[in-house]
Amino acid sequence: MVATSRYRRPELDYSSNRTTNINKQQLGSVNSVNSLMFCKPQITKVVSSIGLVIDTAATIPPKVYFIDSKENYNILAYSFHRGSGKFIDKSKIVFNWKKQKMVGYPRRLTVDKDGNLWVPLYDGHGVIQVNPKNKEIIKFIPIPAHRVGACTFGGANFDILFVSTIGYGHGNDRKQRPPKDEGGSIFALMGLGVQGWPPQPFKLGIFPAPKNDIVKI
């Protein structure tokens, strides 16, 4: 049995400036950054980066799972070299969204220790657990919100799936939302029987300060 609890986020005042790529221009990219802060493009001509997660333990070689609106919201997998970070093959579709015949589309996903993906569904009222190996849905968990935005594991044992949802209007006005829609809340799903990975620190190279940067006052 899956237990759910809810946390209501405070109202936020958003800017009126739009950042959505409404013209579907292929201007985005996915880049890797090494310990020396060298940035290298790995995926180019991205229209809208909907979600990205890295699995370095359950797959050999490790994989990046990525969603771009240009690719019909399919979940793509890229293998990469653990040391250099270089992508070593072309993308492969591990989850074909159009074939699912479900409402909405995938958003900011995460991965558990078994290598399965947890994918929130914007306009889909829920979260799906996906097996990227056989490309099938394991389960669907309904969420009392129309627009489900992102999910990540947390808690002391990283066995709680936190799911964020999107509100309505700049003030998250209840008059704009459908009946019984709790959009704008963060839900905690417990009792899933899986664990996620704890975050890992980024190993940043340490550079000695140049001598000519010392200024006498």
C-alpha positions as CSV (number, residue, x, y, z in Angstrom):
1,M,0.0,0.0,0.0
2,V,1.3,3.4,-0.9
3,A,0.9,6.2,1.6
4,T,0.6,9.8,0.5
5,S,1.1,13.0,2.4
6,R,0.9,16.6,1.1
7,Y,2.8,19.9,1.7
8,R,1.3,23.1,0.4
9,R,3.9,25.5,-1.0
10,P,3.6,29.2,-0.2
11,E,2.3,31.5,-2.9
12,L,5.0,33.0,-5.2
13,D,5.1,36.1,-7.2
14,Y,6.4,35.2,-10.7
15,S,7.8,37.6,-13.3
16,S,5.7,38.2,-16.4
17,N,8.7,37.4,-18.7
18,R,8.2,34.2,-20.6
19,T,11.1,31.7,-20.9
20,T,9.2,29.0,-22.8
21,N,10.4,28.2,-26.3
22,I,7.1,28.7,-28.0
23,N,8.6,28.8,-31.5
24,K,10.2,25.4,-31.1
25,Q,13.6,26.6,-32.1
26,Q,16.4,24.0,-31.7
27,L,18.7,26.3,-29.6
28,G,19.2,24.2,-26.5
29,S,21.9,21.7,-25.6
30,V,22.9,19.3,-22.9
31,N,26.5,19.8,-21.7
32,S,29.0,18.0,-19.4
33,V,31.3,19.8,-17.0
34,N,34.5,18.1,-15.7
35,S,36.4,18.9,-12.5
36,L,38.4,21.6,-14.3
37,M,35.1,23.3,-15.2
38,F,35.5,22.5,-18.9
39,C,32.1,22.5,-20.6
40,K,31.4,20.3,-23.6
41,P,28.1,19.9,-25.5
42,Q,26.8,16.3,-25.6
43,I,23.3,16.8,-27.0
44,T,22.6,19.6,-29.4
45,K,19.6,21.1,-31.2
46,V,17.3,20.7,-28.2
47,V,13.9,22.3,-28.4
48,S,12.7,21.9,-24.8
49,S,14.6,19.9,-22.2
50,I,11.7,18.3,-20.2
51,G,13.7,15.9,-18.0
52,L,17.2,14.4,-17.4
53,V,18.5,11.8,-15.0
54,I,21.7,9.8,-14.8
55,D,22.1,6.1,-13.8
56,T,25.6,5.1,-13.0
57,A,25.0,1.9,-11.1
58,A,22.2,-0.3,-12.6
59,T,23.5,-0.1,-16.2
60,I,26.8,-1.0,-17.8
61,P,27.9,1.4,-19.3
62,P,26.2,4.1,-17.3
63,K,23.3,5.9,-19.0
64,V,21.7,9.3,-19.2
65,Y,17.9,9.3,-19.7
66,F,16.6,12.4,-21.4
67,I,13.3,13.8,-22.6
68,D,13.1,16.5,-25.3
69,S,9.7,17.8,-26.7
70,K,11.2,17.6,-30.2
71,E,11.4,13.8,-29.8
72,N,7.7,13.5,-29.1
73,Y,8.4,13.2,-25.4
74,N,9.9,9.8,-25.8
75,I,12.5,8.8,-23.1
76,L,15.9,8.5,-24.8
77,A,18.9,6.7,-23.4
78,Y,22.5,7.7,-24.0
79,S,25.5,5.6,-22.8
80,F,28.5,7.6,-21.6
81,H,32.1,6.9,-20.5
82,R,32.3,7.1,-16.7
83,G,35.7,8.8,-16.7
84,S,35.5,11.3,-19.4
85,G,31.7,11.8,-19.5
86,K,31.7,11.5,-23.2
87,F,28.6,10.1,-24.8
88,I,29.6,7.0,-26.6
89,D,26.6,6.1,-28.7
90,K,23.5,7.6,-30.4
91,S,20.3,7.9,-28.5
92,K,18.0,4.9,-28.1
93,I,14.3,5.1,-27.4
94,V,13.6,3.2,-24.1
95,F,10.1,4.4,-23.7
96,N,7.9,5.4,-26.7
97,W,5.3,7.8,-25.3
98,K,3.0,7.8,-28.3
99,K,2.4,4.1,-28.1
100,Q,1.2,4.3,-24.5
101,K,-2.1,6.1,-25.4
102,M,-2.1,7.9,-22.1
103,V,-3.1,11.5,-21.2
104,G,-0.5,14.2,-20.8
105,Y,3.3,13.8,-21.3
106,P,6.4,13.0,-19.3
107,R,8.3,15.5,-17.2
108,R,11.2,15.7,-14.8
109,L,12.0,12.0,-14.0
110,T,14.2,10.2,-11.5
111,V,15.6,6.7,-11.2
112,D,15.6,4.1,-8.4
113,K,18.3,1.7,-7.3
114,D,16.8,-1.1,-9.5
115,G,17.3,1.1,-12.6
116,N,13.6,1.8,-13.1
117,L,12.4,5.2,-14.0
118,W,9.8,7.3,-12.1
119,V,8.1,9.7,-14.5
120,P,5.6,12.4,-13.6
121,L,2.9,13.1,-16.1
122,Y,2.0,16.7,-16.8
123,D,-1.8,16.8,-17.6
124,G,-1.8,13.1,-16.6
125,H,-2.8,13.1,-12.9
126,G,-0.1,10.8,-11.8
127,V,3.3,9.1,-11.8
128,I,4.4,6.0,-13.8
129,Q,7.2,3.6,-12.9
130,V,8.9,2.5,-16.1
131,N,11.3,-0.4,-16.8
132,P,13.7,0.9,-19.5
133,K,14.9,-2.6,-20.3
134,N,11.7,-4.0,-21.5
135,K,10.2,-0.6,-22.2
136,E,7.0,-1.3,-20.2
137,I,5.1,0.5,-17.5
138,I,5.3,-1.3,-14.1
139,K,2.7,0.8,-12.3
140,F,0.7,4.0,-12.3
141,I,0.2,6.0,-9.1
142,P,-2.6,8.6,-9.2
143,I,-1.9,12.1,-7.9
144,P,-4.8,14.5,-7.0
145,A,-3.4,17.1,-9.3
146,H,-3.8,17.6,-13.1
147,R,-0.3,19.0,-13.7
148,V,2.3,16.8,-12.2
149,G,5.8,18.3,-12.7
150,A,8.7,16.5,-11.1
151,C,9.7,13.8,-8.7
152,T,12.8,12.9,-6.7
153,F,13.7,10.4,-3.9
154,G,14.4,11.7,-0.4
155,G,14.0,10.8,3.3
156,A,16.5,9.2,5.6
157,N,16.7,6.0,3.5
158,F,15.8,7.7,0.2
159,D,12.7,5.5,0.1
160,I,10.2,8.4,-0.2
161,L,9.2,9.7,-3.6
162,F,8.5,13.4,-3.4
163,V,6.3,14.6,-6.3
164,S,5.8,18.3,-7.1
165,T,2.7,19.6,-8.9
166,I,2.0,22.9,-10.6
167,G,-0.6,25.4,-9.4
168,Y,-2.9,27.8,-11.3
169,G,-2.0,31.4,-12.0
170,H,0.7,33.5,-10.4
171,G,-1.2,33.3,-7.1
172,N,-2.2,29.6,-7.4
173,D,-5.8,30.8,-7.4
174,R,-8.3,28.1,-6.4
175,K,-10.9,29.7,-8.6
176,Q,-8.8,28.7,-11.7
177,R,-8.3,25.1,-10.8
178,P,-10.6,22.1,-11.5
179,P,-12.6,20.7,-8.6
180,K,-10.5,18.6,-6.1
181,D,-7.2,19.6,-7.9
182,E,-4.4,20.1,-5.4
183,G,-1.9,21.5,-7.9
184,G,0.8,23.6,-6.3
185,S,1.5,21.0,-3.6
186,I,4.3,18.6,-3.0
187,F,3.3,15.0,-2.3
188,A,5.3,12.4,-0.4
189,L,4.7,8.8,-1.6
190,M,5.8,6.2,1.0
191,G,5.7,2.4,1.1
192,L,6.8,2.0,-2.6
193,G,9.3,-0.7,-1.7
194,V,12.1,0.9,-3.6
195,Q,15.0,3.3,-2.9
196,G,16.6,6.1,-4.8
197,W,20.2,7.2,-4.9
198,P,21.5,9.9,-2.5
199,P,23.0,12.9,-4.2
200,Q,26.8,12.8,-4.8
201,P,29.2,15.8,-4.4
202,F,30.7,17.3,-7.5
203,K,34.5,17.0,-7.3
204,L,35.7,20.4,-8.3
205,G,39.4,20.9,-9.1
206,I,41.3,23.3,-6.8
207,F,43.3,25.9,-8.6
208,P,46.1,27.9,-7.0
209,A,45.6,31.7,-7.1
210,P,47.7,33.4,-9.7
211,K,50.5,35.5,-8.1
212,N,49.6,38.6,-10.1
213,D,46.1,38.6,-8.5
214,I,47.7,39.8,-5.2
215,V,47.2,43.6,-5.0
216,K,48.9,45.8,-2.4
217,I,46.7,48.5,-0.9
